[in-house]
Amino acid sequence: MRKILFLTCFLTVISCERNDTVEVDEPKDVFASDDSITSFLSSELPVYLEESASFFVNERNSNNIYLINSMEELKSIYSGTKELPNIDFSDKTLLIGQRYVARECNVLKQELIRQEEKYILVLDVEPTDWSWCMAFDMYFWKIFPKVETLPIEVEMTPDYTVILQE
């Protein structure tokens, strides 16, 4: 009898467990063959602040993320002079981000996870060897399968984000 009761309780707990986390599919080399997009974003959105940065021009030392679903949205945040590459946004979303960090870091992995009415952007980073006691604007981008525009929270591991005073 105890075994039956235990099994019934166990199955009830398992059936009631709820997981609201839905991962957004990772891109499957959606633009691997289109070097123009990669070279454009790499030159216009360097990893760290350089003279050539053409995004976030009036937003230095801050934390911003954009989910871009159209050429109009991309044009609205781009302030450079180069011609924008032709990106088909019918089934893709471009994520462009900026974090103000206490150390220079390389982004190892970006994962976009949907939780109810928001996304969690998981950034796994690795600090470079030479950058101690300095703050940097770190930039990153990635193309995902099409997602709707929702608020985004960032979880960076390890977290070197500089807390900004209002």
Rosetta constraint file for C-alpha pairs under 8 A:
AtomPair CA 1 CA 5 HARMONIC 6.23 0.50
AtomPair CA 2 CA 6 HARMONIC 5.99 0.50
AtomPair CA 3 CA 7 HARMONIC 6.00 0.50
AtomPair CA 4 CA 8 HARMONIC 6.07 0.50
AtomPair CA 5 CA 9 HARMONIC 6.22 0.50
AtomPair CA 6 CA 10 HARMONIC 6.05 0.50
AtomPair CA 7 CA 11 HARMONIC 6.11 0.50
AtomPair CA 8 CA 12 HARMONIC 6.15 0.50
AtomPair CA 9 CA 13 HARMONIC 6.26 0.50
AtomPair CA 10 CA 14 HARMONIC 6.32 0.50
AtomPair CA 11 CA 15 HARMONIC 6.06 0.50
AtomPair CA 12 CA 16 HARMONIC 6.16 0.50
AtomPair CA 13 CA 17 HARMONIC 6.23 0.50
AtomPair CA 20 CA 115 HARMONIC 5.81 0.50
AtomPair CA 20 CA 116 HARMONIC 6.38 0.50
AtomPair CA 21 CA 113 HARMONIC 6.74 0.50
AtomPair CA 21 CA 114 HARMONIC 5.88 0.50
AtomPair CA 21 CA 115 HARMONIC 4.91 0.50
AtomPair CA 21 CA 116 HARMONIC 7.42 0.50
AtomPair CA 22 CA 113 HARMONIC 5.99 0.50
AtomPair CA 22 CA 114 HARMONIC 5.15 0.50
AtomPair CA 22 CA 115 HARMONIC 6.46 0.50
AtomPair CA 23 CA 112 HARMONIC 6.57 0.50
AtomPair CA 23 CA 113 HARMONIC 4.41 0.50
AtomPair CA 23 CA 114 HARMONIC 5.85 0.50
AtomPair CA 24 CA 111 HARMONIC 7.84 0.50
AtomPair CA 24 CA 112 HARMONIC 5.81 0.50
AtomPair CA 24 CA 113 HARMONIC 5.64 0.50
AtomPair CA 24 CA 114 HARMONIC 6.70 0.50
AtomPair CA 24 CA 144 HARMONIC 7.83 0.50
AtomPair CA 24 CA 145 HARMONIC 7.60 0.50
AtomPair CA 24 CA 147 HARMONIC 7.94 0.50
AtomPair CA 25 CA 144 HARMONIC 7.35 0.50
AtomPair CA 25 CA 145 HARMONIC 6.64 0.50
AtomPair CA 26 CA 111 HARMONIC 7.57 0.50
AtomPair CA 26 CA 144 HARMONIC 6.30 0.50
AtomPair CA 26 CA 145 HARMONIC 7.22 0.50
AtomPair CA 27 CA 143 HARMONIC 6.75 0.50
AtomPair CA 27 CA 144 HARMONIC 5.25 0.50
AtomPair CA 27 CA 145 HARMONIC 6.11 0.50
AtomPair CA 29 CA 33 HARMONIC 7.98 0.50
AtomPair CA 30 CA 143 HARMONIC 7.77 0.50
AtomPair CA 31 CA 35 HARMONIC 7.49 0.50
AtomPair CA 31 CA 37 HARMONIC 7.57 0.50
AtomPair CA 31 CA 38 HARMONIC 7.94 0.50
AtomPair CA 34 CA 38 HARMONIC 7.19 0.50
AtomPair CA 35 CA 39 HARMONIC 5.89 0.50
AtomPair CA 36 CA 40 HARMONIC 5.88 0.50
AtomPair CA 36 CA 85 HARMONIC 6.56 0.50
AtomPair CA 37 CA 41 HARMONIC 6.14 0.50
AtomPair CA 37 CA 85 HARMONIC 5.86 0.50
AtomPair CA 37 CA 86 HARMONIC 7.92 0.50
AtomPair CA 37 CA 87 HARMONIC 7.66 0.50
AtomPair CA 38 CA 42 HARMONIC 5.94 0.50
AtomPair CA 39 CA 43 HARMONIC 6.04 0.50
AtomPair CA 40 CA 44 HARMONIC 5.97 0.50
AtomPair CA 40 CA 84 HARMONIC 7.68 0.50
AtomPair CA 40 CA 85 HARMONIC 7.19 0.50
AtomPair CA 41 CA 45 HARMONIC 5.31 0.50
AtomPair CA 41 CA 46 HARMONIC 7.66 0.50
AtomPair CA 41 CA 141 HARMONIC 7.85 0.50
AtomPair CA 42 CA 46 HARMONIC 5.55 0.50
AtomPair CA 42 CA 47 HARMONIC 7.87 0.50
AtomPair CA 43 CA 52 HARMONIC 7.00 0.50
AtomPair CA 43 CA 53 HARMONIC 7.67 0.50
AtomPair CA 44 CA 52 HARMONIC 5.95 0.50
AtomPair CA 44 CA 53 HARMONIC 5.18 0.50
AtomPair CA 44 CA 54 HARMONIC 5.28 0.50
AtomPair CA 44 CA 55 HARMONIC 7.14 0.50
AtomPair CA 44 CA 80 HARMONIC 7.53 0.50
AtomPair CA 45 CA 52 HARMONIC 7.61 0.50
AtomPair CA 45 CA 53 HARMONIC 5.28 0.50
AtomPair CA 45 CA 54 HARMONIC 6.45 0.50
AtomPair CA 45 CA 55 HARMONIC 6.42 0.50
AtomPair CA 45 CA 139 HARMONIC 6.57 0.50
AtomPair CA 45 CA 140 HARMONIC 7.50 0.50
AtomPair CA 46 CA 50 HARMONIC 6.90 0.50
AtomPair CA 46 CA 52 HARMONIC 7.53 0.50
AtomPair CA 46 CA 53 HARMONIC 6.26 0.50
AtomPair CA 46 CA 139 HARMONIC 6.48 0.50
AtomPair CA 46 CA 140 HARMONIC 7.96 0.50
AtomPair CA 47 CA 106 HARMONIC 7.99 0.50
AtomPair CA 47 CA 138 HARMONIC 5.64 0.50
AtomPair CA 47 CA 139 HARMONIC 4.85 0.50
AtomPair CA 47 CA 140 HARMONIC 6.41 0.50
AtomPair CA 48 CA 104 HARMONIC 7.93 0.50
AtomPair CA 48 CA 136 HARMONIC 6.69 0.50
AtomPair CA 48 CA 137 HARMONIC 5.69 0.50
AtomPair CA 48 CA 138 HARMONIC 4.91 0.50
AtomPair CA 48 CA 139 HARMONIC 6.02 0.50
AtomPair CA 49 CA 53 HARMONIC 6.42 0.50
AtomPair CA 49 CA 136 HARMONIC 7.21 0.50
AtomPair CA 49 CA 137 HARMONIC 5.89 0.50
AtomPair CA 49 CA 138 HARMONIC 7.20 0.50
AtomPair CA 53 CA 57 HARMONIC 7.13 0.50
AtomPair CA 53 CA 80 HARMONIC 7.98 0.50
AtomPair CA 54 CA 78 HARMONIC 6.00 0.50
AtomPair CA 54 CA 79 HARMONIC 5.27 0.50
AtomPair CA 54 CA 80 HARMONIC 4.76 0.50
AtomPair CA 55 CA 77 HARMONIC 6.19 0.50
AtomPair CA 55 CA 78 HARMONIC 5.20 0.50
AtomPair CA 55 CA 79 HARMONIC 6.21 0.50
AtomPair CA 55 CA 80 HARMONIC 7.54 0.50
AtomPair CA 56 CA 60 HARMONIC 6.58 0.50
AtomPair CA 56 CA 77 HARMONIC 7.20 0.50
AtomPair CA 56 CA 78 HARMONIC 7.89 0.50
AtomPair CA 56 CA 98 HARMONIC 7.80 0.50
AtomPair CA 57 CA 79 HARMONIC 7.29 0.50
AtomPair CA 60 CA 137 HARMONIC 6.86 0.50
AtomPair CA 61 CA 99 HARMONIC 7.74 0.50
AtomPair CA 61 CA 100 HARMONIC 5.32 0.50
AtomPair CA 61 CA 136 HARMONIC 7.40 0.50
AtomPair CA 61 CA 137 HARMONIC 5.88 0.50
AtomPair CA 62 CA 98 HARMONIC 7.11 0.50
AtomPair CA 62 CA 99 HARMONIC 6.24 0.50
AtomPair CA 62 CA 100 HARMONIC 5.38 0.50
AtomPair CA 62 CA 137 HARMONIC 7.39 0.50
AtomPair CA 62 CA 164 HARMONIC 7.52 0.50
AtomPair CA 63 CA 97 HARMONIC 7.63 0.50
AtomPair CA 63 CA 98 HARMONIC 5.31 0.50
AtomPair CA 63 CA 99 HARMONIC 4.44 0.50
AtomPair CA 63 CA 100 HARMONIC 5.86 0.50
AtomPair CA 64 CA 97 HARMONIC 5.61 0.50
AtomPair CA 64 CA 98 HARMONIC 5.09 0.50
AtomPair CA 64 CA 99 HARMONIC 6.64 0.50
AtomPair CA 65 CA 95 HARMONIC 7.10 0.50
AtomPair CA 65 CA 96 HARMONIC 5.78 0.50
AtomPair CA 65 CA 97 HARMONIC 4.17 0.50
AtomPair CA 65 CA 98 HARMONIC 6.26 0.50
AtomPair CA 65 CA 152 HARMONIC 7.47 0.50
AtomPair CA 66 CA 94 HARMONIC 8.00 0.50
AtomPair CA 66 CA 95 HARMONIC 5.68 0.50
AtomPair CA 66 CA 96 HARMONIC 5.30 0.50
AtomPair CA 66 CA 97 HARMONIC 6.25 0.50
AtomPair CA 67 CA 93 HARMONIC 6.52 0.50
AtomPair CA 67 CA 94 HARMONIC 5.88 0.50
AtomPair CA 67 CA 95 HARMONIC 4.68 0.50
AtomPair CA 67 CA 96 HARMONIC 6.73 0.50
AtomPair CA 67 CA 149 HARMONIC 6.22 0.50
AtomPair CA 68 CA 73 HARMONIC 5.83 0.50
AtomPair CA 68 CA 74 HARMONIC 6.20 0.50
AtomPair CA 68 CA 93 HARMONIC 5.65 0.50
AtomPair CA 68 CA 94 HARMONIC 5.00 0.50
AtomPair CA 68 CA 95 HARMONIC 6.13 0.50
AtomPair CA 68 CA 96 HARMONIC 7.74 0.50
AtomPair CA 69 CA 73 HARMONIC 6.80 0.50
AtomPair CA 69 CA 74 HARMONIC 7.99 0.50
AtomPair CA 69 CA 89 HARMONIC 5.66 0.50
AtomPair CA 69 CA 90 HARMONIC 7.90 0.50
AtomPair CA 69 CA 92 HARMONIC 7.10 0.50
AtomPair CA 69 CA 93 HARMONIC 5.10 0.50
AtomPair CA 69 CA 94 HARMONIC 6.68 0.50
AtomPair CA 69 CA 146 HARMONIC 7.50 0.50
AtomPair CA 70 CA 74 HARMONIC 6.48 0.50
AtomPair CA 70 CA 89 HARMONIC 5.58 0.50
AtomPair CA 71 CA 75 HARMONIC 6.07 0.50
AtomPair CA 71 CA 87 HARMONIC 7.28 0.50
AtomPair CA 71 CA 89 HARMONIC 7.48 0.50
AtomPair CA 72 CA 76 HARMONIC 6.19 0.50
AtomPair CA 73 CA 77 HARMONIC 6.85 0.50
AtomPair CA 74 CA 78 HARMONIC 6.28 0.50
AtomPair CA 75 CA 79 HARMONIC 7.84 0.50
AtomPair CA 75 CA 84 HARMONIC 7.91 0.50
AtomPair CA 88 CA 92 HARMONIC 6.99 0.50
AtomPair CA 89 CA 93 HARMONIC 6.24 0.50
AtomPair CA 89 CA 146 HARMONIC 7.54 0.50
AtomPair CA 90 CA 146 HARMONIC 7.37 0.50
AtomPair CA 91 CA 145 HARMONIC 5.96 0.50
AtomPair CA 91 CA 146 HARMONIC 4.78 0.50
AtomPair CA 92 CA 143 HARMONIC 6.68 0.50
AtomPair CA 92 CA 144 HARMONIC 5.73 0.50
AtomPair CA 92 CA 145 HARMONIC 4.46 0.50
AtomPair CA 92 CA 146 HARMONIC 4.09 0.50
AtomPair CA 92 CA 147 HARMONIC 7.49 0.50
AtomPair CA 93 CA 143 HARMONIC 5.70 0.50
AtomPair CA 93 CA 144 HARMONIC 5.21 0.50
AtomPair CA 93 CA 145 HARMONIC 5.90 0.50
AtomPair CA 93 CA 146 HARMONIC 4.79 0.50
AtomPair CA 93 CA 147 HARMONIC 6.25 0.50
AtomPair CA 94 CA 141 HARMONIC 7.17 0.50
AtomPair CA 94 CA 142 HARMONIC 5.97 0.50
AtomPair CA 94 CA 143 HARMONIC 4.53 0.50
AtomPair CA 94 CA 144 HARMONIC 6.34 0.50
AtomPair CA 95 CA 141 HARMONIC 5.36 0.50
AtomPair CA 95 CA 142 HARMONIC 5.32 0.50
AtomPair CA 95 CA 143 HARMONIC 6.14 0.50
AtomPair CA 95 CA 144 HARMONIC 7.48 0.50
AtomPair CA 96 CA 139 HARMONIC 7.58 0.50
AtomPair CA 96 CA 140 HARMONIC 5.95 0.50
AtomPair CA 96 CA 141 HARMONIC 4.38 0.50
AtomPair CA 96 CA 142 HARMONIC 6.82 0.50
AtomPair CA 97 CA 139 HARMONIC 5.66 0.50
AtomPair CA 97 CA 140 HARMONIC 5.25 0.50
AtomPair CA 97 CA 141 HARMONIC 6.12 0.50
AtomPair CA 98 CA 137 HARMONIC 6.43 0.50
AtomPair CA 98 CA 138 HARMONIC 5.53 0.50
AtomPair CA 98 CA 139 HARMONIC 4.53 0.50
AtomPair CA 98 CA 140 HARMONIC 6.51 0.50
AtomPair CA 99 CA 137 HARMONIC 5.69 0.50
AtomPair CA 99 CA 138 HARMONIC 5.17 0.50
AtomPair CA 99 CA 139 HARMONIC 6.58 0.50
AtomPair CA 99 CA 161 HARMONIC 6.64 0.50
AtomPair CA 100 CA 135 HARMONIC 6.76 0.50
AtomPair CA 100 CA 136 HARMONIC 5.63 0.50
AtomPair CA 100 CA 137 HARMONIC 4.53 0.50
AtomPair CA 100 CA 138 HARMONIC 6.12 0.50
AtomPair CA 100 CA 161 HARMONIC 5.75 0.50
AtomPair CA 100 CA 162 HARMONIC 5.67 0.50
AtomPair CA 101 CA 135 HARMONIC 5.44 0.50
AtomPair CA 101 CA 136 HARMONIC 5.32 0.50
AtomPair CA 101 CA 137 HARMONIC 6.31 0.50
AtomPair CA 101 CA 138 HARMONIC 6.66 0.50
AtomPair CA 101 CA 160 HARMONIC 5.09 0.50
AtomPair CA 101 CA 161 HARMONIC 4.30 0.50
AtomPair CA 101 CA 162 HARMONIC 5.11 0.50
AtomPair CA 102 CA 132 HARMONIC 7.74 0.50
AtomPair CA 102 CA 133 HARMONIC 6.68 0.50
AtomPair CA 102 CA 134 HARMONIC 5.69 0.50
AtomPair CA 102 CA 135 HARMONIC 4.28 0.50
AtomPair CA 102 CA 136 HARMONIC 6.38 0.50
AtomPair CA 102 CA 160 HARMONIC 5.27 0.50
AtomPair CA 102 CA 161 HARMONIC 6.18 0.50
AtomPair CA 102 CA 162 HARMONIC 5.73 0.50
AtomPair CA 103 CA 127 HARMONIC 6.41 0.50
AtomPair CA 103 CA 128 HARMONIC 7.68 0.50
AtomPair CA 103 CA 131 HARMONIC 5.51 0.50
AtomPair CA 103 CA 132 HARMONIC 6.05 0.50
AtomPair CA 103 CA 133 HARMONIC 7.00 0.50
AtomPair CA 103 CA 134 HARMONIC 6.04 0.50
AtomPair CA 103 CA 135 HARMONIC 5.97 0.50
AtomPair CA 103 CA 136 HARMONIC 6.67 0.50
AtomPair CA 103 CA 160 HARMONIC 6.38 0.50
AtomPair CA 104 CA 127 HARMONIC 5.75 0.50
AtomPair CA 104 CA 128 HARMONIC 5.86 0.50
AtomPair CA 104 CA 131 HARMONIC 5.63 0.50
AtomPair CA 104 CA 134 HARMONIC 7.96 0.50
AtomPair CA 104 CA 135 HARMONIC 7.61 0.50
AtomPair CA 104 CA 136 HARMONIC 6.37 0.50
AtomPair CA 104 CA 138 HARMONIC 7.32 0.50
AtomPair CA 105 CA 125 HARMONIC 5.92 0.50
AtomPair CA 105 CA 126 HARMONIC 5.25 0.50
AtomPair CA 105 CA 127 HARMONIC 4.07 0.50
AtomPair CA 105 CA 128 HARMONIC 5.56 0.50
AtomPair CA 105 CA 138 HARMONIC 7.53 0.50
AtomPair CA 106 CA 125 HARMONIC 5.47 0.50
AtomPair CA 106 CA 126 HARMONIC 5.24 0.50
AtomPair CA 106 CA 127 HARMONIC 6.22 0.50
AtomPair CA 106 CA 128 HARMONIC 6.96 0.50
AtomPair CA 107 CA 123 HARMONIC 6.73 0.50
AtomPair CA 107 CA 124 HARMONIC 6.04 0.50
AtomPair CA 107 CA 125 HARMONIC 4.45 0.50
AtomPair CA 107 CA 126 HARMONIC 6.55 0.50
AtomPair CA 107 CA 140 HARMONIC 7.53 0.50
AtomPair CA 108 CA 123 HARMONIC 7.48 0.50
AtomPair CA 108 CA 124 HARMONIC 5.44 0.50
AtomPair CA 108 CA 125 HARMONIC 5.28 0.50
AtomPair CA 108 CA 126 HARMONIC 6.82 0.50
AtomPair CA 109 CA 122 HARMONIC 7.71 0.50
AtomPair CA 109 CA 123 HARMONIC 5.78 0.50
AtomPair CA 109 CA 124 HARMONIC 5.07 0.50
AtomPair CA 109 CA 125 HARMONIC 7.11 0.50
AtomPair CA 110 CA 121 HARMONIC 6.79 0.50
AtomPair CA 110 CA 122 HARMONIC 5.65 0.50
AtomPair CA 110 CA 123 HARMONIC 4.86 0.50
AtomPair CA 110 CA 124 HARMONIC 6.65 0.50
AtomPair CA 110 CA 142 HARMONIC 7.70 0.50
AtomPair CA 111 CA 120 HARMONIC 7.99 0.50
AtomPair CA 111 CA 121 HARMONIC 5.68 0.50
AtomPair CA 111 CA 122 HARMONIC 5.03 0.50
AtomPair CA 111 CA 123 HARMONIC 6.74 0.50
AtomPair CA 112 CA 119 HARMONIC 6.41 0.50
AtomPair CA 112 CA 120 HARMONIC 5.81 0.50
AtomPair CA 112 CA 121 HARMONIC 4.64 0.50
AtomPair CA 112 CA 122 HARMONIC 6.38 0.50
AtomPair CA 113 CA 119 HARMONIC 5.38 0.50
AtomPair CA 113 CA 120 HARMONIC 5.06 0.50
AtomPair CA 113 CA 121 HARMONIC 6.37 0.50
AtomPair CA 113 CA 122 HARMONIC 7.72 0.50
AtomPair CA 114 CA 118 HARMONIC 5.94 0.50
AtomPair CA 114 CA 119 HARMONIC 4.36 0.50
AtomPair CA 114 CA 120 HARMONIC 6.28 0.50
AtomPair CA 115 CA 119 HARMONIC 5.77 0.50
AtomPair CA 115 CA 120 HARMONIC 7.10 0.50
AtomPair CA 117 CA 150 HARMONIC 6.60 0.50
AtomPair CA 117 CA 151 HARMONIC 7.55 0.50
AtomPair CA 118 CA 150 HARMONIC 5.27 0.50
AtomPair CA 118 CA 151 HARMONIC 4.98 0.50
AtomPair CA 118 CA 152 HARMONIC 5.82 0.50
AtomPair CA 118 CA 153 HARMONIC 7.61 0.50
AtomPair CA 119 CA 150 HARMONIC 6.65 0.50
AtomPair CA 119 CA 151 HARMONIC 6.26 0.50
AtomPair CA 119 CA 152 HARMONIC 4.73 0.50
AtomPair CA 119 CA 153 HARMONIC 6.32 0.50
AtomPair CA 120 CA 152 HARMONIC 5.70 0.50
AtomPair CA 120 CA 153 HARMONIC 4.93 0.50
AtomPair CA 120 CA 154 HARMONIC 5.77 0.50
AtomPair CA 120 CA 155 HARMONIC 6.94 0.50
AtomPair CA 121 CA 152 HARMONIC 6.65 0.50
AtomPair CA 121 CA 153 HARMONIC 6.10 0.50
AtomPair CA 121 CA 154 HARMONIC 4.78 0.50
AtomPair CA 121 CA 155 HARMONIC 6.12 0.50
AtomPair CA 122 CA 154 HARMONIC 6.04 0.50
AtomPair CA 122 CA 155 HARMONIC 4.89 0.50
AtomPair CA 122 CA 156 HARMONIC 5.94 0.50
AtomPair CA 122 CA 157 HARMONIC 7.77 0.50
AtomPair CA 123 CA 154 HARMONIC 7.24 0.50
AtomPair CA 123 CA 155 HARMONIC 6.12 0.50
AtomPair CA 123 CA 156 HARMONIC 4.60 0.50
AtomPair CA 123 CA 157 HARMONIC 6.26 0.50
AtomPair CA 124 CA 156 HARMONIC 5.88 0.50
AtomPair CA 124 CA 157 HARMONIC 4.97 0.50
AtomPair CA 124 CA 158 HARMONIC 7.01 0.50
AtomPair CA 125 CA 156 HARMONIC 7.02 0.50
AtomPair CA 125 CA 157 HARMONIC 6.03 0.50
AtomPair CA 125 CA 158 HARMONIC 6.50 0.50
AtomPair CA 126 CA 158 HARMONIC 7.65 0.50
AtomPair CA 127 CA 131 HARMONIC 7.78 0.50
AtomPair CA 135 CA 162 HARMONIC 7.49 0.50
AtomPair CA 155 CA 159 HARMONIC 7.47 0.50
AtomPair CA 156 CA 160 HARMONIC 7.56 0.50
AtomPair CA 156 CA 161 HARMONIC 7.89 0.50
